[in-house]
Amino acid sequence: MARELISTNPFKDIEKVRSEMDRLWDTFLFGRPQRRGFEEIAEWLPAVDVTETKSEIVVNAEIPGMEAKDIDISLNEGTLTIRGEKKQEKEEKEEAYHLIERRYGTFTRSIPLPKEVDGNRARAFYKNGVLKVRLPKSGEAEKKEVKIKVE
């Protein structure tokens, strides 16, 4: 009967359990989840919905906590690209604690479009954390990059 040797590090497993218990206690005692690290923020991408009607393609992106001036939208050969830099600062003061969180990070979301669109007539609106890009359909694909102004 052959036996395999498996290398384990019990201290690493204990640290994982301790970290999870700390997160659970923080949620239980303070009613809020444990703060997330910068690694998770750097991986954030906005949720996107793409809808097609007879005359246009509509892209909705959830980008809360930003301003329109911090969002860059471009259209290049059938691909819509949304870029932005998220800068968020949150401060909480209570009797027993004082918490300040700062989150910074950039994102890029490229969406291949299902039909040819007229980039020169595209419009974008940003309100209440939702970006809406309206792309009228055309008969011919644009071969150049077009910047779309966010209102």
CNS distance restraints for C-alpha pairs under 8 A (distance, minus, plus):
assign (resid   9 and name CA) (resid  13 and name CA) 6.81 0.50 0.50
assign (resid  10 and name CA) (resid  14 and name CA) 6.23 0.50 0.50
assign (resid  11 and name CA) (resid  15 and name CA) 6.15 0.50 0.50
assign (resid  12 and name CA) (resid  16 and name CA) 6.39 0.50 0.50
assign (resid  13 and name CA) (resid  17 and name CA) 6.39 0.50 0.50
assign (resid  14 and name CA) (resid  18 and name CA) 6.09 0.50 0.50
assign (resid  15 and name CA) (resid  19 and name CA) 6.03 0.50 0.50
assign (resid  16 and name CA) (resid  20 and name CA) 6.27 0.50 0.50
assign (resid  17 and name CA) (resid  21 and name CA) 6.17 0.50 0.50
assign (resid  18 and name CA) (resid  22 and name CA) 6.15 0.50 0.50
assign (resid  19 and name CA) (resid  23 and name CA) 6.32 0.50 0.50
assign (resid  20 and name CA) (resid  24 and name CA) 6.25 0.50 0.50
assign (resid  21 and name CA) (resid  25 and name CA) 6.11 0.50 0.50
assign (resid  22 and name CA) (resid  26 and name CA) 6.08 0.50 0.50
assign (resid  23 and name CA) (resid  27 and name CA) 6.26 0.50 0.50
assign (resid  23 and name CA) (resid  33 and name CA) 6.83 0.50 0.50
assign (resid  23 and name CA) (resid  34 and name CA) 5.39 0.50 0.50
assign (resid  24 and name CA) (resid  28 and name CA) 6.11 0.50 0.50
assign (resid  24 and name CA) (resid  33 and name CA) 7.83 0.50 0.50
assign (resid  25 and name CA) (resid  29 and name CA) 5.84 0.50 0.50
assign (resid  26 and name CA) (resid  30 and name CA) 5.72 0.50 0.50
assign (resid  26 and name CA) (resid  31 and name CA) 7.27 0.50 0.50
assign (resid  26 and name CA) (resid  32 and name CA) 6.87 0.50 0.50
assign (resid  26 and name CA) (resid  33 and name CA) 6.47 0.50 0.50
assign (resid  26 and name CA) (resid  34 and name CA) 6.02 0.50 0.50
assign (resid  27 and name CA) (resid  31 and name CA) 4.89 0.50 0.50
assign (resid  27 and name CA) (resid  32 and name CA) 4.76 0.50 0.50
assign (resid  27 and name CA) (resid  33 and name CA) 4.76 0.50 0.50
assign (resid  27 and name CA) (resid  34 and name CA) 6.59 0.50 0.50
assign (resid  28 and name CA) (resid  32 and name CA) 7.57 0.50 0.50
assign (resid  36 and name CA) (resid  40 and name CA) 6.61 0.50 0.50
assign (resid  36 and name CA) (resid  41 and name CA) 7.62 0.50 0.50
assign (resid  37 and name CA) (resid  41 and name CA) 6.97 0.50 0.50
assign (resid  38 and name CA) (resid  42 and name CA) 6.15 0.50 0.50
assign (resid  38 and name CA) (resid 103 and name CA) 7.47 0.50 0.50
assign (resid  39 and name CA) (resid  43 and name CA) 6.64 0.50 0.50
assign (resid  40 and name CA) (resid  44 and name CA) 6.65 0.50 0.50
assign (resid  41 and name CA) (resid 103 and name CA) 7.19 0.50 0.50
assign (resid  41 and name CA) (resid 104 and name CA) 7.59 0.50 0.50
assign (resid  41 and name CA) (resid 105 and name CA) 6.69 0.50 0.50
assign (resid  42 and name CA) (resid 104 and name CA) 7.97 0.50 0.50
assign (resid  42 and name CA) (resid 105 and name CA) 5.56 0.50 0.50
assign (resid  42 and name CA) (resid 106 and name CA) 7.04 0.50 0.50
assign (resid  42 and name CA) (resid 107 and name CA) 7.76 0.50 0.50
assign (resid  43 and name CA) (resid 107 and name CA) 7.96 0.50 0.50
assign (resid  44 and name CA) (resid 107 and name CA) 7.00 0.50 0.50
assign (resid  45 and name CA) (resid 107 and name CA) 6.13 0.50 0.50
assign (resid  45 and name CA) (resid 108 and name CA) 7.39 0.50 0.50
assign (resid  45 and name CA) (resid 109 and name CA) 6.96 0.50 0.50
assign (resid  46 and name CA) (resid  61 and name CA) 6.08 0.50 0.50
assign (resid  46 and name CA) (resid  62 and name CA) 5.43 0.50 0.50
assign (resid  46 and name CA) (resid  63 and name CA) 5.76 0.50 0.50
assign (resid  46 and name CA) (resid 109 and name CA) 7.56 0.50 0.50
assign (resid  47 and name CA) (resid  61 and name CA) 5.64 0.50 0.50
assign (resid  47 and name CA) (resid  62 and name CA) 5.44 0.50 0.50
assign (resid  47 and name CA) (resid  63 and name CA) 7.87 0.50 0.50
assign (resid  48 and name CA) (resid  59 and name CA) 6.87 0.50 0.50
assign (resid  48 and name CA) (resid  60 and name CA) 5.61 0.50 0.50
assign (resid  48 and name CA) (resid  61 and name CA) 4.40 0.50 0.50
assign (resid  48 and name CA) (resid  62 and name CA) 6.59 0.50 0.50
assign (resid  49 and name CA) (resid  59 and name CA) 5.70 0.50 0.50
assign (resid  49 and name CA) (resid  60 and name CA) 5.14 0.50 0.50
assign (resid  49 and name CA) (resid  61 and name CA) 6.50 0.50 0.50
assign (resid  50 and name CA) (resid  57 and name CA) 7.04 0.50 0.50
assign (resid  50 and name CA) (resid  58 and name CA) 5.78 0.50 0.50
assign (resid  50 and name CA) (resid  59 and name CA) 4.55 0.50 0.50
assign (resid  50 and name CA) (resid  60 and name CA) 6.51 0.50 0.50
assign (resid  51 and name CA) (resid  57 and name CA) 5.72 0.50 0.50
assign (resid  51 and name CA) (resid  58 and name CA) 5.10 0.50 0.50
assign (resid  51 and name CA) (resid  59 and name CA) 6.40 0.50 0.50
assign (resid  52 and name CA) (resid  56 and name CA) 6.07 0.50 0.50
assign (resid  52 and name CA) (resid  57 and name CA) 4.46 0.50 0.50
assign (resid  52 and name CA) (resid  58 and name CA) 6.27 0.50 0.50
assign (resid  53 and name CA) (resid  57 and name CA) 6.24 0.50 0.50
assign (resid  53 and name CA) (resid  58 and name CA) 7.98 0.50 0.50
assign (resid  55 and name CA) (resid 136 and name CA) 5.95 0.50 0.50
assign (resid  55 and name CA) (resid 137 and name CA) 5.71 0.50 0.50
assign (resid  56 and name CA) (resid 117 and name CA) 7.63 0.50 0.50
assign (resid  56 and name CA) (resid 134 and name CA) 6.75 0.50 0.50
assign (resid  56 and name CA) (resid 135 and name CA) 5.39 0.50 0.50
assign (resid  56 and name CA) (resid 136 and name CA) 4.13 0.50 0.50
assign (resid  56 and name CA) (resid 137 and name CA) 5.00 0.50 0.50
assign (resid  57 and name CA) (resid 117 and name CA) 7.86 0.50 0.50
assign (resid  57 and name CA) (resid 134 and name CA) 6.08 0.50 0.50
assign (resid  57 and name CA) (resid 135 and name CA) 5.08 0.50 0.50
assign (resid  57 and name CA) (resid 136 and name CA) 6.35 0.50 0.50
assign (resid  57 and name CA) (resid 137 and name CA) 6.99 0.50 0.50
assign (resid  58 and name CA) (resid 132 and name CA) 6.93 0.50 0.50
assign (resid  58 and name CA) (resid 133 and name CA) 5.69 0.50 0.50
assign (resid  58 and name CA) (resid 134 and name CA) 4.69 0.50 0.50
assign (resid  58 and name CA) (resid 135 and name CA) 6.17 0.50 0.50
assign (resid  59 and name CA) (resid 131 and name CA) 7.91 0.50 0.50
assign (resid  59 and name CA) (resid 132 and name CA) 5.70 0.50 0.50
assign (resid  59 and name CA) (resid 133 and name CA) 5.05 0.50 0.50
assign (resid  59 and name CA) (resid 134 and name CA) 6.60 0.50 0.50
assign (resid  60 and name CA) (resid 130 and name CA) 6.67 0.50 0.50
assign (resid  60 and name CA) (resid 131 and name CA) 5.57 0.50 0.50
assign (resid  60 and name CA) (resid 132 and name CA) 4.56 0.50 0.50
assign (resid  60 and name CA) (resid 133 and name CA) 6.46 0.50 0.50
assign (resid  61 and name CA) (resid 130 and name CA) 5.70 0.50 0.50
assign (resid  61 and name CA) (resid 131 and name CA) 5.05 0.50 0.50
assign (resid  61 and name CA) (resid 132 and name CA) 6.58 0.50 0.50
assign (resid  62 and name CA) (resid 129 and name CA) 6.01 0.50 0.50
assign (resid  62 and name CA) (resid 130 and name CA) 4.69 0.50 0.50
assign (resid  62 and name CA) (resid 131 and name CA) 6.38 0.50 0.50
assign (resid  63 and name CA) (resid 129 and name CA) 5.05 0.50 0.50
assign (resid  63 and name CA) (resid 130 and name CA) 5.70 0.50 0.50
assign (resid  63 and name CA) (resid 131 and name CA) 6.76 0.50 0.50
assign (resid  64 and name CA) (resid 128 and name CA) 7.20 0.50 0.50
assign (resid  64 and name CA) (resid 129 and name CA) 3.91 0.50 0.50
assign (resid  64 and name CA) (resid 130 and name CA) 6.80 0.50 0.50
assign (resid  65 and name CA) (resid  86 and name CA) 7.32 0.50 0.50
assign (resid  65 and name CA) (resid  87 and name CA) 7.81 0.50 0.50
assign (resid  65 and name CA) (resid  88 and name CA) 6.79 0.50 0.50
assign (resid  65 and name CA) (resid 129 and name CA) 6.34 0.50 0.50
assign (resid  66 and name CA) (resid  70 and name CA) 6.69 0.50 0.50
assign (resid  66 and name CA) (resid  71 and name CA) 7.88 0.50 0.50
assign (resid  66 and name CA) (resid  86 and name CA) 6.21 0.50 0.50
assign (resid  66 and name CA) (resid  87 and name CA) 7.34 0.50 0.50
assign (resid  66 and name CA) (resid 129 and name CA) 6.92 0.50 0.50
assign (resid  67 and name CA) (resid  71 and name CA) 7.18 0.50 0.50
assign (resid  68 and name CA) (resid 126 and name CA) 6.10 0.50 0.50
assign (resid  68 and name CA) (resid 150 and name CA) 5.96 0.50 0.50
assign (resid  68 and name CA) (resid 151 and name CA) 6.87 0.50 0.50
assign (resid  69 and name CA) (resid 150 and name CA) 7.42 0.50 0.50
assign (resid  70 and name CA) (resid  84 and name CA) 5.69 0.50 0.50
assign (resid  70 and name CA) (resid  85 and name CA) 6.19 0.50 0.50
assign (resid  70 and name CA) (resid  86 and name CA) 7.80 0.50 0.50
assign (resid  71 and name CA) (resid  82 and name CA) 7.11 0.50 0.50
assign (resid  71 and name CA) (resid  83 and name CA) 5.87 0.50 0.50
assign (resid  71 and name CA) (resid  84 and name CA) 4.61 0.50 0.50
assign (resid  71 and name CA) (resid  85 and name CA) 7.26 0.50 0.50
assign (resid  71 and name CA) (resid 150 and name CA) 7.45 0.50 0.50
assign (resid  72 and name CA) (resid  82 and name CA) 5.85 0.50 0.50
assign (resid  72 and name CA) (resid  83 and name CA) 5.02 0.50 0.50
assign (resid  72 and name CA) (resid  84 and name CA) 6.03 0.50 0.50
assign (resid  72 and name CA) (resid 147 and name CA) 7.97 0.50 0.50
assign (resid  72 and name CA) (resid 148 and name CA) 7.78 0.50 0.50
assign (resid  72 and name CA) (resid 149 and name CA) 7.98 0.50 0.50
assign (resid  72 and name CA) (resid 150 and name CA) 7.92 0.50 0.50
assign (resid  73 and name CA) (resid  80 and name CA) 7.26 0.50 0.50
assign (resid  73 and name CA) (resid  81 and name CA) 5.68 0.50 0.50
assign (resid  73 and name CA) (resid  82 and name CA) 4.64 0.50 0.50
assign (resid  73 and name CA) (resid  83 and name CA) 6.33 0.50 0.50
assign (resid  73 and name CA) (resid 147 and name CA) 6.16 0.50 0.50
assign (resid  73 and name CA) (resid 148 and name CA) 5.54 0.50 0.50
assign (resid  73 and name CA) (resid 149 and name CA) 7.35 0.50 0.50
assign (resid  73 and name CA) (resid 150 and name CA) 7.83 0.50 0.50
assign (resid  74 and name CA) (resid  80 and name CA) 5.91 0.50 0.50
assign (resid  74 and name CA) (resid  81 and name CA) 5.29 0.50 0.50
assign (resid  74 and name CA) (resid  82 and name CA) 6.73 0.50 0.50
assign (resid  74 and name CA) (resid 145 and name CA) 6.61 0.50 0.50
assign (resid  74 and name CA) (resid 146 and name CA) 5.58 0.50 0.50
assign (resid  74 and name CA) (resid 147 and name CA) 4.62 0.50 0.50
assign (resid  74 and name CA) (resid 148 and name CA) 5.84 0.50 0.50
assign (resid  75 and name CA) (resid  79 and name CA) 5.70 0.50 0.50
assign (resid  75 and name CA) (resid  80 and name CA) 4.57 0.50 0.50
assign (resid  75 and name CA) (resid  81 and name CA) 6.26 0.50 0.50
assign (resid  75 and name CA) (resid 119 and name CA) 6.65 0.50 0.50
assign (resid  75 and name CA) (resid 145 and name CA) 5.41 0.50 0.50
assign (resid  75 and name CA) (resid 146 and name CA) 5.17 0.50 0.50
assign (resid  75 and name CA) (resid 147 and name CA) 6.64 0.50 0.50
assign (resid  75 and name CA) (resid 148 and name CA) 7.66 0.50 0.50
assign (resid  76 and name CA) (resid  80 and name CA) 6.61 0.50 0.50
assign (resid  76 and name CA) (resid  81 and name CA) 7.98 0.50 0.50
assign (resid  76 and name CA) (resid 142 and name CA) 7.31 0.50 0.50
assign (resid  76 and name CA) (resid 143 and name CA) 6.88 0.50 0.50
assign (resid  76 and name CA) (resid 144 and name CA) 5.88 0.50 0.50
assign (resid  76 and name CA) (resid 145 and name CA) 4.28 0.50 0.50
assign (resid  76 and name CA) (resid 146 and name CA) 6.56 0.50 0.50
assign (resid  77 and name CA) (resid 141 and name CA) 6.79 0.50 0.50
assign (resid  77 and name CA) (resid 142 and name CA) 5.82 0.50 0.50
assign (resid  77 and name CA) (resid 143 and name CA) 5.23 0.50 0.50
assign (resid  77 and name CA) (resid 144 and name CA) 6.56 0.50 0.50
assign (resid  77 and name CA) (resid 145 and name CA) 7.11 0.50 0.50
assign (resid  78 and name CA) (resid 112 and name CA) 6.01 0.50 0.50
assign (resid  78 and name CA) (resid 113 and name CA) 5.50 0.50 0.50
assign (resid  78 and name CA) (resid 114 and name CA) 7.95 0.50 0.50
assign (resid  78 and name CA) (resid 115 and name CA) 7.64 0.50 0.50
assign (resid  78 and name CA) (resid 116 and name CA) 6.53 0.50 0.50
assign (resid  78 and name CA) (resid 117 and name CA) 7.45 0.50 0.50
assign (resid  78 and name CA) (resid 141 and name CA) 6.91 0.50 0.50
assign (resid  78 and name CA) (resid 142 and name CA) 7.31 0.50 0.50
assign (resid  79 and name CA) (resid 110 and name CA) 6.43 0.50 0.50
assign (resid  79 and name CA) (resid 111 and name CA) 5.48 0.50 0.50
assign (resid  79 and name CA) (resid 112 and name CA) 4.33 0.50 0.50
assign (resid  79 and name CA) (resid 113 and name CA) 5.72 0.50 0.50
assign (resid  80 and name CA) (resid 110 and name CA) 5.63 0.50 0.50
assign (resid  80 and name CA) (resid 111 and name CA) 5.09 0.50 0.50
assign (resid  80 and name CA) (resid 112 and name CA) 6.32 0.50 0.50
assign (resid  80 and name CA) (resid 113 and name CA) 6.96 0.50 0.50
assign (resid  81 and name CA) (resid 108 and name CA) 6.90 0.50 0.50
assign (resid  81 and name CA) (resid 109 and name CA) 5.62 0.50 0.50
assign (resid  81 and name CA) (resid 110 and name CA) 4.25 0.50 0.50
assign (resid  81 and name CA) (resid 111 and name CA) 6.25 0.50 0.50
assign (resid  82 and name CA) (resid 108 and name CA) 5.70 0.50 0.50
assign (resid  82 and name CA) (resid 109 and name CA) 5.14 0.50 0.50
assign (resid  82 and name CA) (resid 110 and name CA) 6.36 0.50 0.50
assign (resid  83 and name CA) (resid 106 and name CA) 7.39 0.50 0.50
assign (resid  83 and name CA) (resid 107 and name CA) 5.63 0.50 0.50
assign (resid  83 and name CA) (resid 108 and name CA) 4.40 0.50 0.50
assign (resid  83 and name CA) (resid 109 and name CA) 6.40 0.50 0.50
assign (resid  84 and name CA) (resid 106 and name CA) 5.62 0.50 0.50
assign (resid  84 and name CA) (resid 107 and name CA) 5.56 0.50 0.50
assign (resid  84 and name CA) (resid 108 and name CA) 6.75 0.50 0.50
assign (resid  85 and name CA) (resid 104 and name CA) 7.22 0.50 0.50
assign (resid  85 and name CA) (resid 105 and name CA) 5.65 0.50 0.50
assign (resid  85 and name CA) (resid 106 and name CA) 4.19 0.50 0.50
assign (resid  85 and name CA) (resid 107 and name CA) 6.43 0.50 0.50
assign (resid  86 and name CA) (resid 103 and name CA) 7.34 0.50 0.50
assign (resid  86 and name CA) (resid 104 and name CA) 5.42 0.50 0.50
assign (resid  86 and name CA) (resid 105 and name CA) 5.33 0.50 0.50
assign (resid  86 and name CA) (resid 106 and name CA) 6.02 0.50 0.50
assign (resid  86 and name CA) (resid 107 and name CA) 7.96 0.50 0.50
assign (resid  87 and name CA) (resid 102 and name CA) 7.54 0.50 0.50
assign (resid  87 and name CA) (resid 103 and name CA) 5.82 0.50 0.50
assign (resid  87 and name CA) (resid 104 and name CA) 4.62 0.50 0.50
assign (resid  87 and name CA) (resid 105 and name CA) 6.86 0.50 0.50
assign (resid  88 and name CA) (resid 101 and name CA) 8.00 0.50 0.50
assign (resid  88 and name CA) (resid 102 and name CA) 5.66 0.50 0.50
assign (resid  88 and name CA) (resid 103 and name CA) 5.01 0.50 0.50
assign (resid  88 and name CA) (resid 104 and name CA) 6.38 0.50 0.50
assign (resid  89 and name CA) (resid 100 and name CA) 7.22 0.50 0.50
assign (resid  89 and name CA) (resid 101 and name CA) 5.61 0.50 0.50
assign (resid  89 and name CA) (resid 102 and name CA) 4.36 0.50 0.50
assign (resid  89 and name CA) (resid 103 and name CA) 6.31 0.50 0.50
assign (resid  90 and name CA) (resid  99 and name CA) 8.00 0.50 0.50
assign (resid  90 and name CA) (resid 100 and name CA) 5.65 0.50 0.50
assign (resid  90 and name CA) (resid 101 and name CA) 5.11 0.50 0.50
assign (resid  90 and name CA) (resid 102 and name CA) 6.43 0.50 0.50
assign (resid  91 and name CA) (resid  98 and name CA) 7.60 0.50 0.50
assign (resid  91 and name CA) (resid  99 and name CA) 5.66 0.50 0.50
assign (resid  91 and name CA) (resid 100 and name CA) 4.35 0.50 0.50
assign (resid  91 and name CA) (resid 101 and name CA) 6.39 0.50 0.50
assign (resid  92 and name CA) (resid  98 and name CA) 5.82 0.50 0.50
assign (resid  92 and name CA) (resid  99 and name CA) 5.08 0.50 0.50
assign (resid  92 and name CA) (resid 100 and name CA) 6.41 0.50 0.50
assign (resid  93 and name CA) (resid  97 and name CA) 6.25 0.50 0.50
assign (resid  93 and name CA) (resid  98 and name CA) 4.57 0.50 0.50
assign (resid  93 and name CA) (resid  99 and name CA) 6.44 0.50 0.50
assign (resid  94 and name CA) (resid  98 and name CA) 6.22 0.50 0.50
assign (resid 115 and name CA) (resid 137 and name CA) 7.03 0.50 0.50
assign (resid 116 and name CA) (resid 137 and name CA) 5.85 0.50 0.50
assign (resid 116 and name CA) (resid 138 and name CA) 5.70 0.50 0.50
assign (resid 116 and name CA) (resid 139 and name CA) 6.58 0.50 0.50
assign (resid 116 and name CA) (resid 140 and name CA) 6.18 0.50 0.50
assign (resid 116 and name CA) (resid 141 and name CA) 4.91 0.50 0.50
assign (resid 116 and name CA) (resid 142 and name CA) 7.69 0.50 0.50
assign (resid 117 and name CA) (resid 135 and name CA) 5.99 0.50 0.50
assign (resid 117 and name CA) (resid 136 and name CA) 5.56 0.50 0.50
assign (resid 117 and name CA) (resid 137 and name CA) 4.06 0.50 0.50
assign (resid 117 and name CA) (resid 138 and name CA) 4.79 0.50 0.50
assign (resid 117 and name CA) (resid 139 and name CA) 7.59 0.50 0.50
assign (resid 117 and name CA) (resid 140 and name CA) 7.44 0.50 0.50
assign (resid 117 and name CA) (resid 141 and name CA) 6.28 0.50 0.50
assign (resid 117 and name CA) (resid 142 and name CA) 7.35 0.50 0.50
assign (resid 118 and name CA) (resid 122 and name CA) 6.70 0.50 0.50
assign (resid 118 and name CA) (resid 135 and name CA) 6.68 0.50 0.50
assign (resid 118 and name CA) (resid 136 and name CA) 5.63 0.50 0.50
assign (resid 118 and name CA) (resid 137 and name CA) 5.71 0.50 0.50
assign (resid 118 and name CA) (resid 138 and name CA) 5.10 0.50 0.50
assign (resid 118 and name CA) (resid 140 and name CA) 7.81 0.50 0.50
assign (resid 118 and name CA) (resid 141 and name CA) 7.30 0.50 0.50
assign (resid 118 and name CA) (resid 142 and name CA) 6.88 0.50 0.50
assign (resid 119 and name CA) (resid 135 and name CA) 6.76 0.50 0.50
assign (resid 119 and name CA) (resid 136 and name CA) 7.64 0.50 0.50
assign (resid 119 and name CA) (resid 142 and name CA) 6.88 0.50 0.50
assign (resid 119 and name CA) (resid 146 and name CA) 6.20 0.50 0.50
assign (resid 119 and name CA) (resid 148 and name CA) 7.95 0.50 0.50
assign (resid 120 and name CA) (resid 146 and name CA) 7.10 0.50 0.50
assign (resid 121 and name CA) (resid 135 and name CA) 7.08 0.50 0.50
assign (resid 121 and name CA) (resid 136 and name CA) 6.58 0.50 0.50
assign (resid 122 and name CA) (resid 133 and name CA) 7.20 0.50 0.50
assign (resid 122 and name CA) (resid 134 and name CA) 5.67 0.50 0.50
assign (resid 122 and name CA) (resid 135 and name CA) 4.67 0.50 0.50
assign (resid 122 and name CA) (resid 136 and name CA) 6.34 0.50 0.50
assign (resid 122 and name CA) (resid 148 and name CA) 6.66 0.50 0.50
assign (resid 123 and name CA) (resid 133 and name CA) 5.80 0.50 0.50
assign (resid 123 and name CA) (resid 134 and name CA) 5.28 0.50 0.50
assign (resid 123 and name CA) (resid 135 and name CA) 6.78 0.50 0.50
assign (resid 123 and name CA) (resid 148 and name CA) 6.53 0.50 0.50
assign (resid 123 and name CA) (resid 149 and name CA) 7.01 0.50 0.50
assign (resid 123 and name CA) (resid 150 and name CA) 7.34 0.50 0.50
assign (resid 124 and name CA) (resid 131 and name CA) 7.02 0.50 0.50
assign (resid 124 and name CA) (resid 132 and name CA) 5.54 0.50 0.50
assign (resid 124 and name CA) (resid 133 and name CA) 4.24 0.50 0.50
assign (resid 124 and name CA) (resid 134 and name CA) 6.17 0.50 0.50
assign (resid 124 and name CA) (resid 148 and name CA) 6.82 0.50 0.50
assign (resid 124 and name CA) (resid 149 and name CA) 6.45 0.50 0.50
assign (resid 124 and name CA) (resid 150 and name CA) 4.90 0.50 0.50
assign (resid 124 and name CA) (resid 151 and name CA) 6.30 0.50 0.50
assign (resid 125 and name CA) (resid 131 and name CA) 5.72 0.50 0.50
assign (resid 125 and name CA) (resid 132 and name CA) 5.16 0.50 0.50
assign (resid 125 and name CA) (resid 133 and name CA) 6.47 0.50 0.50
assign (resid 125 and name CA) (resid 150 and name CA) 5.49 0.50 0.50
assign (resid 125 and name CA) (resid 151 and name CA) 5.01 0.50 0.50
assign (resid 126 and name CA) (resid 130 and name CA) 5.67 0.50 0.50
assign (resid 126 and name CA) (resid 131 and name CA) 4.36 0.50 0.50
assign (resid 126 and name CA) (resid 132 and name CA) 6.28 0.50 0.50
assign (resid 126 and name CA) (resid 150 and name CA) 6.64 0.50 0.50
assign (resid 126 and name CA) (resid 151 and name CA) 6.38 0.50 0.50
assign (resid 127 and name CA) (resid 131 and name CA) 6.63 0.50 0.50
